[in-house]
Amino acid sequence: HCADKTRPYDGIMELLQNLKKDGCKLAVVSNKADYGVQELCKQYFDGVFDFAVGEREGIRKKPAPDGVVALIEELGLKKEDCLYLGDTNTDMETGQAAQVDTVGVTWGFRPREELEAFKPKLVAESPFQVIDFIKAVNHIE
């Protein structure tokens, strides 16, 4: 029942499509069981993500950095080129543990103040703020 009451947040598909168009690598790191993560990504985001990982042998649950480290290795990235988006304190802790920049998003489960306590690069109220931020940082028009 991993898809029960599950759907992408409003604006997420536009965010992902914009980032993909601009050449960004996209990935999912989840605390759900890996088989559920793979199923949900295929059902809702088929072909969008370059990598997706959930809890499995060798990948501990967040806030352990294992999933982020795995995606960095799999995609051949550098930590300084990564931006970790999340909607919980656990996500902010995960980004810090993996030593990557974070963005807190308020359309999820936690209030702005809780996310701000972790000093992310941005606390976004909408997916469109994330697009503008990434374009500004990378000098994309």
DSSP file with accessible surface (Angstrom, degrees, kcal/mol):
  #  RESIDUE AA STRUCTURE BP1 BP2  ACC     N-H-->O    O-->H-N    N-H-->O    O-->H-N    TCO  KAPPA ALPHA  PHI   PSI    X-CA   Y-CA   Z-CA
    1    1 A H    >         0   0  196      0, 0.0     3,-1.5     0, 0.0    35,-0.0   0.000 360.0 360.0 360.0  30.8    0.0    0.0    0.0
    2    2 A C  T 3   +     0   0   35      1,-0.3    30,-0.0     3,-0.0    34,-0.0   0.716 360.0  49.4 -67.3 -16.5    2.9    2.4   -0.5
    3    3 A A  T >  S+     0   0   22      2,-0.0     3,-1.8     3,-0.0    -1,-0.3   0.475  77.9 124.9-100.7  -0.8    0.9    4.5   -2.9
    4    4 A D  T <  S-     0   0   96     -3,-1.5     3,-0.1     1,-0.3     0, 0.0  -0.371  90.9  -4.7 -60.5 130.2   -2.2    4.9   -0.7
    5    5 A K  T 3  S+     0   0  219      1,-0.2     2,-0.4    -2,-0.1    -1,-0.3   0.791 106.1 134.6  56.6  30.2   -2.9    8.6   -0.2
    6    6 A T    <   +     0   0   45     -3,-1.8    -1,-0.2     2,-0.0    -3,-0.0  -0.914  16.5 139.8-113.4 136.9    0.3    9.5   -2.1
    7    7 A R        -     0   0  155     -2,-0.4     2,-0.1    -3,-0.1     3,-0.1  -0.951  54.1 -88.6-162.8 156.0    0.6   12.1   -4.9
    8    8 A P        -     0   0   37      0, 0.0     3,-0.1     0, 0.0     2,-0.0  -0.423  49.6-106.5 -66.5 144.6    3.1   14.7   -5.9
    9    9 A Y    >   -     0   0   89      1,-0.1     3,-1.9    -2,-0.1     4,-0.4  -0.341  50.1 -80.9 -63.7 154.6    2.8   18.1   -4.2
   10   10 A D  T 3  S+     0   0  129      1,-0.3    -1,-0.1     2,-0.1    97,-0.0  -0.314 117.2  16.8 -57.1 135.4    1.4   20.9   -6.4
   11   11 A G  T 3> S+     0   0   13     -3,-0.1     4,-2.2   115,-0.1    -1,-0.3   0.293  91.9 110.8  86.2  -9.0    4.1   22.4   -8.6
   12   12 A I  H <> S+     0   0   23     -3,-1.9     4,-2.9     2,-0.2     5,-0.2   0.921  75.2  51.0 -68.2 -42.7    6.6   19.5   -8.2
   13   13 A M  H  > S+     0   0   56     -4,-0.4     4,-2.8     1,-0.2     5,-0.2   0.927 111.3  49.0 -62.2 -40.4    6.3   18.2  -11.7
   14   14 A E  H  > S+     0   0   88      2,-0.2     4,-2.4     1,-0.2    -1,-0.2   0.913 111.6  50.2 -63.7 -41.5    7.0   21.7  -13.1
   15   15 A L  H  X S+     0   0    7     -4,-2.2     4,-2.5     2,-0.2     5,-0.2   0.959 113.7  44.2 -58.9 -51.8   10.0   22.0  -10.7
   16   16 A L  H  X S+     0   0   14     -4,-2.9     4,-2.7     1,-0.2     5,-0.2   0.908 113.4  50.3 -63.5 -42.5   11.5   18.7  -11.8
   17   17 A Q  H  X S+     0   0  114     -4,-2.8     4,-2.5    -5,-0.2    -1,-0.2   0.905 111.5  48.9 -63.8 -40.4   10.9   19.3  -15.5
   18   18 A N  H  X S+     0   0   43     -4,-2.4     4,-1.7    -5,-0.2    -2,-0.2   0.924 113.4  46.1 -62.8 -46.8   12.5   22.7  -15.2
   19   19 A L  H  <>S+     0   0   12     -4,-2.5     5,-2.6     2,-0.2    -2,-0.2   0.917 113.2  49.3 -64.4 -41.9   15.6   21.4  -13.4
   20   20 A K  H ><5S+     0   0   73     -4,-2.7     3,-1.9     1,-0.2    -2,-0.2   0.930 109.1  53.0 -62.2 -44.2   15.9   18.4  -15.8
   21   21 A K  H 3<5S+     0   0  141     -4,-2.5    -1,-0.2     1,-0.3    -2,-0.2   0.857 106.7  53.6 -59.3 -35.0   15.6   20.8  -18.8
   22   22 A D  T 3<5S-     0   0   42     -4,-1.7    -1,-0.3    -5,-0.2    -2,-0.2   0.349 125.0-103.0 -85.0   6.8   18.5   22.9  -17.3
   23   23 A G  T < 5 +     0   0   63     -3,-1.9    -3,-0.2     1,-0.3     2,-0.2   0.588  68.0 151.7  88.3  11.2   20.7   19.7  -17.1
   24   24 A C      < -     0   0   35     -5,-2.6     2,-0.4    -6,-0.2    -1,-0.3  -0.501  45.1-127.2 -75.3 142.9   20.4   19.0  -13.4
   25   25 A K        -     0   0  121     -2,-0.2     2,-0.4    24,-0.0    24,-0.1  -0.752  28.4-154.2 -82.9 137.4   20.7   15.5  -12.1
   26   26 A L        +     0   0   15     -2,-0.4    24,-3.0    22,-0.2    25,-1.1  -0.939  18.4 167.7-121.5 139.3   17.7   14.5  -10.0
   27   27 A A  E     -a   51   0A  36     -2,-0.4     2,-0.4    22,-0.2    25,-0.2  -0.961  24.8-138.0-146.5 161.1   17.5   11.9   -7.2
   28   28 A V  E     -a   52   0A  35     23,-1.6    25,-2.1    -2,-0.3     2,-0.4  -0.976  11.3-174.5-121.9 134.0   15.3   10.7   -4.4
   29   29 A V  E     +a   53   0A  22     -2,-0.4     2,-0.3    23,-0.2    25,-0.2  -0.991  21.9 169.4-125.0 119.4   16.6    9.7   -0.9
   30   30 A S  E     -     0   0A  27     23,-2.3    25,-0.1    -2,-0.4     7,-0.1  -0.908  45.1-137.8-131.5 157.1   13.8    8.2    1.2
   31   31 A N  E    S+     0   0A  50     -2,-0.3    23,-0.1    23,-0.2     3,-0.1   0.464  77.7 103.9 -89.3  -2.9   13.3    6.4    4.5
   32   32 A K  E    S-     0   0A 100      1,-0.1    23,-2.3    21,-0.1    -2,-0.2  -0.379  93.4 -80.5 -68.8 159.3   10.7    4.2    2.8
   33   33 A A  E >>  -a   55   0A  36     21,-0.2     4,-2.0     1,-0.1     3,-0.6  -0.310  44.0-116.1 -58.2 143.2   11.8    0.7    1.9
   34   34 A D  H 3> S+     0   0   30     21,-2.4     4,-2.7     1,-0.3     5,-0.2   0.868 113.7  56.0 -55.6 -40.9   13.8    0.7   -1.3
   35   35 A Y  H 3> S+     0   0  176     20,-0.2     4,-2.1     1,-0.2    -1,-0.3   0.898 109.1  48.3 -61.3 -37.1   11.2   -1.4   -3.2
   36   36 A G  H <> S+     0   0    3     -3,-0.6     4,-2.8     2,-0.2     5,-0.2   0.899 109.8  51.8 -68.0 -39.9    8.5    1.1   -2.3
   37   37 A V  H  X S+     0   0    5     -4,-2.0     4,-2.6     2,-0.2     5,-0.2   0.937 111.0  47.7 -60.9 -46.2   10.7    4.0   -3.4
   38   38 A Q  H  X S+     0   0   79     -4,-2.7     4,-2.1     1,-0.2    -2,-0.2   0.922 113.5  48.1 -62.2 -42.7   11.4    2.4   -6.8
   39   39 A E  H  X S+     0   0  103     -4,-2.1     4,-2.6    -5,-0.2    -2,-0.2   0.931 113.2  46.4 -64.6 -45.7    7.6    1.6   -7.2
   40   40 A L  H  X S+     0   0   18     -4,-2.8     4,-2.8     1,-0.2     5,-0.5   0.903 111.4  51.5 -65.8 -40.4    6.5    5.2   -6.4
   41   41 A C  H  X S+     0   0   18     -4,-2.6     4,-2.2    -5,-0.2     7,-0.2   0.915 113.0  45.8 -63.0 -40.7    9.2    6.8   -8.6
   42   42 A K  H  X S+     0   0  138     -4,-2.1     4,-0.7    -5,-0.2    -2,-0.2   0.924 115.5  46.8 -67.5 -42.4    8.1    4.6  -11.5
   43   43 A Q  H  < S+     0   0  108     -4,-2.6    -2,-0.2    -5,-0.2    -1,-0.2   0.913 129.9  18.8 -66.7 -43.7    4.4    5.3  -10.9
   44   44 A Y  H  < S+     0   0   61     -4,-2.8    -3,-0.2    -5,-0.2    -2,-0.2   0.700 137.2  25.8-103.1 -23.8    4.6    9.1  -10.4
   45   45 A F  H >X S+     0   0   34     -4,-2.2     3,-2.7    -5,-0.5     4,-0.8  -0.106  71.7 178.4-136.7  38.1    7.9   10.2  -12.0
   46   46 A D  T 3< S-     0   0  117     -4,-0.7    -4,-0.1     1,-0.3    -3,-0.0  -0.196  77.1  -1.2 -53.7 122.1    8.8    7.6  -14.6
   47   47 A G  T 34 S+     0   0   64      2,-0.2    -1,-0.3     1,-0.1    -5,-0.1   0.416 108.5  99.2  80.9  -0.8   12.0    8.6  -16.3
   48   48 A V  T <4  +     0   0   23     -3,-2.7     2,-0.3    -7,-0.2   -22,-0.2   0.915  68.5  64.3 -84.3 -44.7   12.4   11.8  -14.3
   49   49 A F     <  -     0   0   46     -4,-0.8   -22,-0.2    -8,-0.1    -2,-0.2  -0.609  59.6-157.5 -89.8 140.5   14.9   10.8  -11.6
   50   50 A D  S    S+     0   0   59    -24,-3.0     2,-0.3    -2,-0.3   -23,-0.2   0.678  83.9   6.3 -81.8 -20.3   18.5    9.7  -12.4
   51   51 A F  E     -a   27   0A  29    -25,-1.1   -23,-1.6     2,-0.0     2,-0.3  -0.967  61.6-175.5-161.6 142.8   18.7    7.8   -9.1
   52   52 A A  E     +a   28   0A  12     -2,-0.3     2,-0.4   -25,-0.2   -23,-0.2  -0.986   8.6 176.3-144.5 138.4   16.4    6.8   -6.3
   53   53 A V  E     +a   29   0A   0    -25,-2.1   -23,-2.3    -2,-0.3     2,-0.2  -0.999   5.3 175.7-146.0 139.8   17.2    5.0   -3.1
   54   54 A G  E     -     0   0A   1     -2,-0.4   -21,-0.2   -25,-0.2   -23,-0.2  -0.608  54.4 -48.5-122.2-169.8   15.4    3.9    0.0
   55   55 A E  E    S+a   33   0A  84    -23,-2.3   -21,-2.4    -2,-0.2     2,-0.3  -0.426  75.6 134.0 -67.2 130.7   16.3    1.9    3.1
   56   56 A R  B >   -B   59   0B 112      3,-1.4     3,-2.7   -23,-0.2     2,-0.0  -0.942  64.5 -47.2-160.6 177.1   18.0   -1.3    2.1
   57   57 A E  T 3  S+     0   0  195     -2,-0.3     3,-0.1     1,-0.3     0, 0.0  -0.318 130.6  14.1 -57.5 127.4   21.0   -3.3    3.2
   58   58 A G  T 3  S+     0   0   65      1,-0.1     2,-0.5    -2,-0.0    -1,-0.3   0.361 111.4  89.6  88.1  -7.5   24.0   -0.9    3.4
   59   59 A I  B <   -B   56   0B  19     -3,-2.7    -3,-1.4    11,-0.0     2,-0.1  -0.906  64.4-159.9-124.4 101.6   21.7    2.2    3.3
   60   60 A R        -     0   0  155     -2,-0.5     7,-0.4    -5,-0.2    -3,-0.0  -0.393  30.1 -90.4 -76.7 159.9   20.7    3.3    6.7
   61   61 A K    >   -     0   0  105      1,-0.1     3,-1.8    -2,-0.1     5,-0.2  -0.283  63.4 -62.6 -65.4 151.4   17.6    5.5    7.3
   62   62 A K  T 3  S+     0   0   33      1,-0.3    -1,-0.1     3,-0.1    29,-0.1  -0.405 116.9  50.9 -60.9 144.6   18.0    9.3    7.3
   63   63 A P  T 3  S+     0   0   55      0, 0.0    -1,-0.3     0, 0.0    34,-0.2  -0.966  96.4  91.1 -88.0   7.2   19.5   11.2    9.0
   64   64 A A  S X  S-     0   0   18     -3,-1.8     3,-0.5     1,-0.1     4,-0.3  -0.400  80.3-133.1 -58.4 142.3   22.4    8.9    8.3
   65   65 A P  T 3> S+     0   0   30      0, 0.0     4,-2.8     0, 0.0     3,-0.3   0.447  75.5 109.6 -82.0   5.1   24.0   10.2    5.1
   66   66 A D  H 3> S+     0   0   31      1,-0.2     4,-2.6     2,-0.2     5,-0.2   0.843  76.9  47.6 -52.2 -47.3   24.2    6.8    3.4
   67   67 A G  H <> S+     0   0    2     -3,-0.5     4,-2.2    -7,-0.4    -1,-0.2   0.914 114.3  46.4 -64.1 -41.1   21.6    7.5    0.7
   68   68 A V  H  > S+     0   0    5     -3,-0.3     4,-2.5    -4,-0.3    -2,-0.2   0.927 112.7  49.8 -67.3 -42.6   23.1   10.8   -0.2
   69   69 A V  H  X S+     0   0   48     -4,-2.8     4,-2.4     1,-0.2     5,-0.2   0.924 110.0  52.1 -61.5 -41.7   26.6    9.4   -0.3
   70   70 A A  H  X S+     0   0   17     -4,-2.6     4,-2.9    -5,-0.3    -1,-0.2   0.916 110.8  46.6 -62.0 -42.2   25.3    6.5   -2.6
   71   71 A L  H  X S+     0   0   19     -4,-2.2     4,-2.5     2,-0.2     6,-0.2   0.899 110.1  52.9 -70.6 -36.6   23.7    9.0   -5.0
   72   72 A I  H  X>S+     0   0   16     -4,-2.5     5,-2.3     2,-0.2     4,-0.6   0.941 114.8  42.4 -61.7 -43.7   26.8   11.2   -5.2
   73   73 A E  H ><5S+     0   0  145     -4,-2.4     3,-0.8     3,-0.2    -2,-0.2   0.937 114.5  50.2 -67.0 -46.9   28.9    8.1   -6.0
   74   74 A E  H 3<5S+     0   0  130     -4,-2.9    -2,-0.2     1,-0.2    -1,-0.2   0.882 117.4  39.4 -60.8 -39.3   26.4    6.7   -8.5
   75   75 A L  H 3<5S-     0   0   35     -4,-2.5    -1,-0.2    -5,-0.2    -2,-0.2   0.451 107.7-122.4 -93.7  -0.8   26.0    9.9  -10.4
   76   76 A G  T <<5 +     0   0   67     -3,-0.8    -3,-0.2    -4,-0.6     2,-0.2   0.884  59.7 150.5  64.3  40.0   29.7   10.8  -10.2
   77   77 A L      < -     0   0   54     -5,-2.3     2,-0.4    -6,-0.2    -1,-0.2  -0.491  46.0-123.5 -99.4 171.0   29.0   14.2   -8.5
   78   78 A K    >   -     0   0  124     -2,-0.2     3,-1.9     1,-0.1     4,-0.2  -0.897  23.9-123.3-109.2 146.1   30.9   16.4   -6.1
   79   79 A K  G >  S+     0   0   74     -2,-0.4     3,-1.9     1,-0.3    22,-0.4   0.875 111.3  58.9 -55.2 -39.4   29.3   17.3   -2.8
   80   80 A E  G 3  S+     0   0  138      1,-0.3    -1,-0.3    20,-0.1    20,-0.0   0.659 102.1  55.0 -69.6 -11.5   29.7   21.0   -3.5
   81   81 A D  G <  S+     0   0  112     -3,-1.9     2,-0.3     2,-0.0    -1,-0.3   0.363  94.5  92.1 -97.6   4.5   27.6   20.6   -6.7
   82   82 A C    <   -     0   0   19     -3,-1.9    19,-0.9    -4,-0.2     2,-0.4  -0.750  51.4-168.2-105.7 149.3   24.7   19.0   -4.8
   83   83 A L  E     -c  101   0C  54     -2,-0.3     2,-0.6    17,-0.1    19,-0.2  -0.988  11.9-153.8-134.6 120.6   21.6   20.6   -3.2
   84   84 A Y  E     -c  102   0C  22     17,-3.1    19,-2.5    -2,-0.4     2,-0.4  -0.869   8.8-162.1-101.8 118.2   19.4   18.5   -0.9
   85   85 A L  E     +c  103   0C  59     -2,-0.6     2,-0.3    17,-0.2    19,-0.2  -0.825  21.0 154.2 -99.6 137.9   15.8   19.5   -0.6
   86   86 A G  E     -c  104   0C   7     17,-2.3    19,-2.3    -2,-0.4    22,-0.1  -0.993  41.9-145.5-159.9 162.6   13.6   18.4    2.2
   87   87 A D  S    S+     0   0   25     -2,-0.3    23,-0.9    17,-0.2    22,-0.4   0.249  77.3  58.9-115.8  12.5   10.6   19.2    4.3
   88   88 A T  S  > S-     0   0   21     21,-0.1     4,-1.9     1,-0.1     3,-0.2  -0.914  83.5-111.8-137.1 165.1   11.7   17.9    7.8
   89   89 A N  H  > S+     0   0   44     -2,-0.3     4,-2.7     1,-0.2     5,-0.2   0.862 118.7  60.1 -62.2 -33.0   14.3   18.4   10.4
   90   90 A T  H  > S+     0   0   40      1,-0.2     4,-2.3     2,-0.2    -1,-0.2   0.903 104.0  49.8 -61.1 -40.1   15.5   14.8    9.5
   91   91 A D  H  > S+     0   0    9      2,-0.2     4,-2.5     1,-0.2    -1,-0.2   0.915 110.1  49.4 -64.8 -42.8   16.1   16.0    5.9
   92   92 A M  H  X S+     0   0    0     -4,-1.9     4,-2.2     1,-0.2    -2,-0.2   0.923 112.2  48.6 -63.5 -40.5   18.1   19.0    7.1
   93   93 A E  H  X S+     0   0   71     -4,-2.7     4,-2.8     2,-0.2    -1,-0.2   0.884 109.7  53.3 -64.7 -37.5   20.2   16.7    9.4
   94   94 A T  H  X S+     0   0    0     -4,-2.3     4,-2.2     2,-0.2    -2,-0.2   0.938 108.8  48.0 -63.2 -47.9   20.7   14.4    6.5
   95   95 A G  H  X>S+     0   0    0     -4,-2.5     5,-2.4     1,-0.2     4,-0.5   0.919 113.6  47.8 -59.5 -43.1   22.0   17.1    4.3
   96   96 A Q  H ><5S+     0   0   96     -4,-2.2     3,-1.0     1,-0.2    -2,-0.2   0.928 110.8  50.7 -64.5 -43.3   24.3   18.3    7.1
   97   97 A A  H 3<5S+     0   0   50     -4,-2.8    -1,-0.2     1,-0.3    -2,-0.2   0.862 113.0  46.2 -63.6 -34.2   25.6   14.8    7.8
   98   98 A A  H 3<5S-     0   0    1     -4,-2.2    -1,-0.3    -5,-0.2    -2,-0.2   0.501 111.9-124.7 -84.3  -6.1   26.3   14.3    4.0
   99   99 A Q  T <<5 +     0   0  141     -3,-1.0     2,-0.3    -4,-0.5    -3,-0.2   0.895  66.0 129.0  62.1  44.4   28.0   17.8    3.9
  100  100 A V      < -     0   0   12     -5,-2.4    -1,-0.2    -6,-0.1   -17,-0.1  -0.894  65.9 -94.7-122.3 156.7   25.9   19.1    1.1
  101  101 A D  E     -c   83   0C  72    -19,-0.9   -17,-3.1   -22,-0.4     2,-0.3  -0.399  44.5-148.2 -66.8 148.1   23.9   22.4    0.9
  102  102 A T  E     -c   84   0C   8    -19,-0.2    19,-2.3    17,-0.2    20,-0.7  -0.845  16.5-160.6-122.2 156.6   20.2   22.1    1.9
  103  103 A V  E     -cd  85 122C   0    -19,-2.5   -17,-2.3    -2,-0.3     2,-0.4  -0.993  15.9-147.5-130.9 123.4   17.0   23.7    1.0
  104  104 A G  E     -cd  86 123C   0     18,-2.5    20,-3.0    -2,-0.4     2,-0.4  -0.749  11.3-155.2 -88.5 138.4   14.0   23.5    3.4
  105  105 A V  E >   - d   0 124C   8    -19,-2.3     3,-0.6    -2,-0.4     5,-0.3  -0.967   9.7-158.7-119.1 130.8   10.6   23.4    1.8
  106  106 A T  T 3  S+     0   0   31     18,-2.6    19,-0.1    -2,-0.4     6,-0.1   0.487  78.7  80.9 -87.9  -2.3    7.5   24.5    3.7
  107  107 A W  T 3  S+     0   0   50     17,-0.3    -1,-0.2     4,-0.1   -97,-0.1   0.396  91.0  58.8 -85.6   8.7    4.9   22.6    1.7
  108  108 A G  S <  S-     0   0   24     -3,-0.6   -20,-0.1     2,-0.3    -2,-0.1   0.330 112.0 -50.9-104.1-123.2    5.6   19.4    3.6
  109  109 A F  S    S+     0   0  141    -22,-0.4   -21,-0.1    -4,-0.1    -3,-0.1   0.565 103.2  61.4-103.1 -14.6    5.4   18.5    7.2
  110  110 A R  S    S-     0   0   97    -23,-0.9    -2,-0.3    -5,-0.3     2,-0.0  -0.890  76.5-110.6-122.8 151.4    7.3   21.0    9.2
  111  111 A P    >>  -     0   0   68      0, 0.0     4,-1.6     0, 0.0     3,-0.6  -0.321  34.1-107.1 -75.3 159.5    7.0   24.8    9.8
  112  112 A R  H 3> S+     0   0   72      1,-0.2     4,-3.0     2,-0.2     5,-0.2   0.866 116.4  58.2 -50.0 -46.6    9.4   27.3    8.5
  113  113 A E  H 3> S+     0   0  128      1,-0.2     4,-1.3     2,-0.2    -1,-0.2   0.874 104.5  50.7 -59.6 -38.4   10.9   28.0   11.9
  114  114 A E  H <4 S+     0   0   61     -3,-0.6     4,-0.3     1,-0.2    -1,-0.2   0.913 114.1  44.0 -66.7 -40.8   11.9   24.4   12.4
  115  115 A L  H >< S+     0   0    0     -4,-1.6     3,-1.7     1,-0.2    -2,-0.2   0.912 109.1  56.9 -69.3 -42.1   13.6   24.3    9.0
  116  116 A E  H >< S+     0   0   85     -4,-3.0     3,-2.2     1,-0.3    -1,-0.2   0.804  91.4  72.1 -60.6 -28.8   15.3   27.7    9.6
  117  117 A A  T 3< S+     0   0   72     -4,-1.3    -1,-0.3     1,-0.3    -2,-0.2   0.765  94.7  54.5 -59.7 -22.3   16.9   26.4   12.8
  118  118 A F  T <  S-     0   0   40     -3,-1.7    -1,-0.3    -4,-0.3    -2,-0.2   0.394 108.2-127.5 -93.1   1.6   19.2   24.2   10.5
  119  119 A K    <   -     0   0  175     -3,-2.2   -17,-0.2    -4,-0.1    -3,-0.1   0.917  36.7-174.4  54.7  53.1   20.4   27.3    8.5
  120  120 A P        -     0   0   21      0, 0.0   -17,-0.2     0, 0.0     3,-0.1  -0.271  39.0-109.6 -68.7 165.9   19.7   25.9    5.0
  121  121 A K  S    S+     0   0  124    -19,-2.3     2,-0.3     1,-0.2   -18,-0.2   0.797 100.2   3.3 -64.5 -28.0   20.7   27.9    2.0
  122  122 A L  E     -d  103   0C  36    -20,-0.7   -18,-2.5     2,-0.0     2,-0.5  -0.982  55.1-150.3-155.6 145.1   17.0   28.6    1.4
  123  123 A V  E     -d  104   0C  14     -2,-0.3     2,-0.4   -20,-0.2   -18,-0.2  -0.987  32.1-157.1-115.4 113.2   13.6   28.0    2.9
  124  124 A A  E     -d  105   0C   0    -20,-3.0   -18,-2.6    -2,-0.5   -17,-0.3  -0.778  24.8-167.7-100.1 136.9   11.2   27.8    0.0
  125  125 A E  S    S+     0   0   98     -2,-0.4    -1,-0.1   -20,-0.2   -20,-0.1   0.621  80.5  17.6 -89.3 -18.8    7.5   28.5    0.2
  126  126 A S  S >> S-     0   0   38      1,-0.1     4,-1.1  -115,-0.0     3,-0.9  -0.986  77.7-111.6-149.4 157.5    6.9   27.1   -3.3
  127  127 A P  H 3> S+     0   0    8      0, 0.0     4,-1.9     0, 0.0     3,-0.2   0.827 115.5  63.4 -58.1 -28.6    8.7   24.9   -5.9
  128  128 A F  H 3> S+     0   0  102      1,-0.2     4,-2.3     2,-0.2     5,-0.2   0.835  95.9  56.7 -70.4 -29.7    9.0   28.0   -8.1
  129  129 A Q  H <> S+     0   0   73     -3,-0.9     4,-2.4     2,-0.2    -1,-0.2   0.875 105.4  52.8 -64.5 -35.7   11.2   29.7   -5.5
  130  130 A V  H  X S+     0   0    0     -4,-1.1     4,-2.7    -3,-0.2     5,-0.3   0.929 107.8  50.2 -65.5 -44.3   13.5   26.7   -5.7
  131  131 A I  H  X S+     0   0    9     -4,-1.9     4,-2.6     1,-0.2     5,-0.2   0.951 112.4  46.9 -58.2 -49.4   13.7   27.1   -9.5
  132  132 A D  H  X S+     0   0  109     -4,-2.3     4,-2.3     1,-0.2    -1,-0.2   0.906 112.7  50.3 -61.0 -41.9   14.6   30.8   -9.2
  133  133 A F  H  X S+     0   0   51     -4,-2.4     4,-2.7     2,-0.2     5,-0.2   0.946 112.1  45.6 -62.2 -49.2   17.2   30.0   -6.5
  134  134 A I  H  X S+     0   0   14     -4,-2.7     4,-2.3     1,-0.2    -2,-0.2   0.914 113.2  50.2 -64.4 -41.4   19.0   27.3   -8.5
  135  135 A K  H  <>S+     0   0   37     -4,-2.6     5,-2.7    -5,-0.3     4,-0.5   0.914 112.2  48.0 -63.5 -40.1   18.9   29.4  -11.7
  136  136 A A  H ><5S+     0   0   68     -4,-2.3     3,-0.8    -5,-0.2    -2,-0.2   0.932 112.9  47.2 -66.6 -44.3   20.4   32.4   -9.8
  137  137 A V  H 3<5S+     0   0   81     -4,-2.7    -1,-0.2     1,-0.2    -2,-0.2   0.878 120.6  38.0 -64.7 -37.6   23.1   30.3   -8.1
  138  138 A N  T 3<5S-     0   0   91     -4,-2.3    -1,-0.2    -5,-0.2    -2,-0.2   0.328 109.0-120.5 -97.6   4.9   24.1   28.7  -11.4
  139  139 A H  T < 5 +     0   0  171     -3,-0.8     2,-0.4    -4,-0.5    -3,-0.2   0.907  57.8 155.2  56.5  46.6   23.6   31.8  -13.6
  140  140 A I      <       0   0   52     -5,-2.7    -1,-0.2    -6,-0.2    -2,-0.1  -0.865 360.0 360.0-103.6 138.3   20.9   30.2  -15.7
  141  141 A E              0   0  212     -2,-0.4    -5,-0.0    -5,-0.0     0, 0.0  -0.628 360.0 360.0 -96.6 360.0   18.3   32.3  -17.5
